């Protein structure tokens, strides 16, 4: 199940005795843990009904799960990055046999930040209906996350403004929550957040900065493009990372060109790209600057340069500048008859 299904089942008190949290979306994972604590642990009795264990022996884990809750329906047994899951140990047969029969009076939560390397416990949790995946949000789900977060802080934000914030600051929910709190505190007497607030206050992500750099390339603005590259390098970004992001931009434009060739409608494109309509429109706008042949050539230039750097044929320093010059020249290169 995902975090939304988890919330629905938590509200219905319909969770199994073994839960397994995995995935890269730490903000949602931590929020789900707080919601679980709030639902299970009566106020003032939290410490009496939660046991936090680090690399426990199986007998200690079982003893914690078998302890009856105090003035509560269930107790919480929390294990973060259990060694038998992260590959630093092995789950013994006694634990594997116990978990499917864990008492309904306890919830054993395996909370994972590190990558899951041993899957035996994960598979048991999945069979019990307790596997919860926290994947990065995208599209409409990410837009709703932003609008809901503003609403919870007493401000209203429409979907287009939310998408502009995502476009500006990226899709990482931890970073978005920081930006949302900052923007919500700005002019709190105003009921609605507007794009001007986002433009004035939001911290641009690297993706946003590279998008602006590619905009300058597409517009043939040599000085602006190289000025933005210098700023990225001055802020600690590596040339190879910048090249990777430029390549991503042109590949997305190539996807747009393919979808246009296949006659996908404006309504179908966002779902195909996994992006909001607003962000999709930005890539459609960029793709309109080059022909399909030019976009294909741009992708080839970027990939060839990346391969040459990684194979030692080209030095990283100077190679990115060279590929940017060639991308700028594409606009001036006549199309074959």
N, C-alpha and C positions, 0 to 999 in steps of 0.2 A: 504494500500500500504506500501511497505518497503521504505528504504531511497533511493534506486536506482530509483524506480518508481517515488518517489517525485522529484528527480533531473530531470528526463525526463520531467515530467509535468511542473516543474518550467521553464525549458528551452523553453517550448512551450507556456508559459503564460496561462496554462490550470489548474489553481487551483481554487477551490470554495471559497466562502466568509468566510467559517468557517473551520479552521484546528485544529486538535487535535493531539498533539505529546505525545506518551506514550512509555514506555519500558525502560530497564535498561542501554542501551548503550548511555551514556551521551556524549561521544566525538562525535559520529555521530549526535546526536540530536543537540548539540551546533553548529556543522559545518553546519547542515541544516538551523538553524536559521540565521547564518551569510550569507549563500547563499541567503536566502529569503530576508534579509535586503538589500543585494547588488543588487538584482534584482528589488526590489520595490522602494527603496529610492534613489533618485538622489543625487549624490555627492554634499555635501555642504548644502543639504536641509533635511538631515536625521531627525533632531530634529523637523522640521515642519511637518513631515509626519509619525511620530511614536508616539503612545501614550502607555505608560506602566502603567498598573493599578494593584493595590494590593487590593483585597477584595472590589471592588467597588459596590456601589448600582446599581441596574439594570438600572436606568435612566441614570447614569453616563456612563455606558458601552455603552448603545444605543446612547447617545449623541456623544461619541467618534467615534463610527462606522458610524454615519450619517454625521460627519464632512467631507467635501470634501477635497481631497488631494490638495496640493499646487504645481503646476507645475510638477505633477506626475500623473500617471494613477491610482494608488491605494495607500491607506495609510495602515499602519500596526497598529493593536491594539493588544498588547501583555499582556496576563494574565498568571502569573506563579503560579502554585499550587492554582488555584481558589478554595476557601473554599467549594463551592457547588460540587466540584469534589472529594476533599480529605476527605470529610465526616465531615468537621467542620461547615457546613452550608447546606442550601437547595436551589436549583435553583427554583426561583419563576416561576409561569405560564407565566408571562409577557415575561421573557427572553426566555423560551422554545418556546413560540409562535413566538418570534421575529427572532430567529436565522435562521430558514429556509428561511426567507425573507430578510436577511441582504443584504445591497446594494453591487453590484459588484465593487463599488469604494473603498471598504475596504476589508482587510483580518483580521479576528478575530482569533488570535492564542491562544489556550489553551495549554500552555507548562507545562508538568507535570514531576516533579522529584519524588515527593512523590507517593505512591501507589494510584491508582484510586479506590475509594470506591463507589462513586455515578456515575451511568452510563448513566443518562438521556441525559446529554450534549454530552457525548461520542457517544451515539447511534444516535443522530441527525447528528453529524459530519460524522459518518460512512455512513448514508443514503445519505449525500451530497457528498460523495466521498472524504472527508477530513481527514479521520483517517490515521495517519502515525505511524507505529510500528517500534521501534528501538530496535531490538533484537540483542543479541550477535552474532558476526560473527563466522563462522566456515568453515572448509574445504577450497574449492577453493576461496570463497569470502574473507576469511581472508588472504589467500596468496596474492590475488590481492591487498588488502588494503595495505599490506606491500610493495609490489613491486611498486605500484603507489606512495606511500609516499616517497620512496627513489628517484623515478624518479622526483618528484616535487622538491626535494632538489638537483637535479643535479647529482645524482648518480644512477647507474644501479645495479639491484639486481635480480638474477635469482630466479625461484620458489623454488629450493631446499635450497638455502641460506635463503630465506624468511621463509621457513618452519623450518629451524634450529633455527632461531631467535624466532619464535613462540614457538617451543619446549623448548627453553632455558628460555624465559622471560614470557611466558604465552600468553593468548589470549585477555587480557584487552587492548582495543585500546588506552586508555590514557597512560598506561604504555608502550605500543609498540611505540607510538609516541615519548616518552621521549628517549627510547633506539635508535630509528631510527635517531633522531636528533644528539645524541651523536656519533653514528657510522658514520653518514654521514660527520660529521666534522673531522673525523679521516682520515688523508691522502687524503684531498680533491682533490689533483692533480690526484689521481687514479680514472679512470672513473667507475670502477666496485667494488662493495662490495663483499668480499669473506668470506667463513666460518671462516677463521682465525681471521678476524676482529670481527666477532660476538663472537667467543670464548674468545677473549682477552678483550672485552669491555662490553658485555651484562651482565646485572644483573640477576642471576638465580632466577626464581620464586620458590615458595614453592613446586609446582608440580614437577618442574625440580629436586629440591633437593631430594624429596621423591622418584622420579624415580631412581635417583642415589643410594639411600639407598636400594631400592628393587633390583636393579642390584647387589649390594653387597650381599644381602640375597640369590639371585638366584645363585650367584657364590660361595656360601659357605664361604664368607669372613666375619667371625664373627667380627673381630676387626674393620674392615672398616665400617660395618653396624652400630655397636654401637657407633663408633666415630661420624658418621654422625647424628645419633639420638641425641647425646649430643650437637652437634652444633646447631641443630634445637631447642632444648629446651633452650639452652643458648641464642638464638636469640628471645626468647619469644613465640615460638609456644607451644601450649598445647599438652599434650600427647594424648588427645581424638581426637584432630584435626589431629595429625600425624597418629593415628590409622585409622581414617576415610579415609585419603589419601592412606594409604597402602591398605585398603580394596578396594578402587576404582581401584587401580592398578591391583589387582588380579581379580577383577570382569571383567575388560577389557580383561585380559588374558583369562578368561573363555569365554567371547564372541568370542575371536579369535579362541579358541579351537572348539567352536560350529560351527563357520563359516567354519573352516577347515573340520569338520565332514560332514557338508552339502555341501562340495566341492565348496565353493565360490572361485572364482578366485582372484588373487592379485589385479586385476583392480576393482572388485566388493566390496572388503572389505572396502576401504576408505569411500565410500558412505554409507555403512551400519553402520560404526562407526561415521560418521560425522566428519572425520579427513582427513588431507592431506595424500597423499601416503607416504611421508617421515615419518610422525609421526606414521602412521599405521605400517610401517616396524619396528619401534622400539618396538611396542607391540608384533608383530609377533616374533621378536627376543627374547623378554623376555619369551613369552609363550613356546618357544621351549626348555626352560631350565627345565620345569616340564612336566610330563604326564598330561593328562586330569584329571585323578583321583587325582593327587597331587594338581592341581590347584583348583579343587572342594573342597578338604579338606582344602586348605589354606583359601578359601573364608569362609568356615564354621567356622574355627578357629577365623578369624577376627570378623565375625558377632556375634559369641557366646561371645567373649571377650567384644565387644562393649555393648551388652545387659547386661552382668554381671556388667560392670562398671556403666551403667545408672540405673540399678535396685538396686545398692548398695551391690551386692554380692561380688564384687571385688573393691579394692581401685584403683583409677586411677594410682597412683604412683606404679610402679613395674609391672602393668598388661601389659603395652605395651612391656616392656622388655621381659616379659614371653612369650608373643605371638610371638615375634621375634625369641626367642630361639626355639620355636616349629616349626616355619616356616623354620628355618635353619636345623632342624632335619629332615624335610620332605625329603630332598635330600638323607639322609642316611637311610631312612626307606625303607626296601625292599617292592617291589610291590607284591601283592597277585598273586599266580600262576594261 
